[in-house]
Structures are given as C-alpha cells and as structure tokens.
Amino acid sequence: MKFILTLCLLFLGACTSLSTVSLTSIPAQRTKTVRAEVSKTIFLGFNFDNDYVDDLENQLKNKCPNGVISGILTKDEIIDYFIMIVWKHHIVATGYCNKGTNTAMNGEKL
C-alpha cells in the first residue's frame, strides 16, 4: 500500500524551472507594454519541431503595428507534470511599443 501511495505522489507532483532569460536594451521611452506567449506540451521527450515559437514574433508585431518594439524580455519556462513523461515549454516575451517607423522590431531578434 505504501508503495502505491509513494508511486502516486511521484506521478502527481509537478515542478517548474526557468531555463533561459534574455533581455535586449531597454529604451528610455516606455509608453506601452506588449506581451506575447506560446507553449507546447511534450510527451516522453518527443519534440519534433519548435515552430510554435515563430508565432511569438507575430503576436508582438500585431500588438504594435505602427511602432517599434524594444526592451524585449523573454523567459523560457519548463513545467514538468509527470516525472519526465509530460512537460510543457512555455515562452513569454514582454517588450515596449514606442512610436516610430514600421520596422521589423527595430532589427532585434527574439
């Protein structure tokens, strides 16, 4: 009985870890904050592509259509639901939208 209870507790536990954080230069003018996030659930470590991340840039551009986004902070979190069986990659990008020409995020990459 103790073995089954211990096994259940192991599989019902979850933990979160922050893999990477990156930050571009923060502008002096910070008028509007924009935020975008994407996530993907992965089973048994089988992740065949990272195409879901491409939507992050499009989300930011749509939230600042006539401006320049700078001061971008990205966070890559890994949430492990069942000990190396199911986990989720969750990526959040936050930046500042300022008036300017309609350039592709002022040349900055995520």
PyMOL commands that set and color helices and strands:
alter all, ss='L'
color gray80, all
select helices_A, chain A and resi 2-12+51-63+105-107
alter helices_A, ss='H'
color red, helices_A
select strands_A, chain A and resi 15-23+32-43+67-82+86-99
alter strands_A, ss='S'
color yellow, strands_A
deselect
rebuild
show_as cartoon
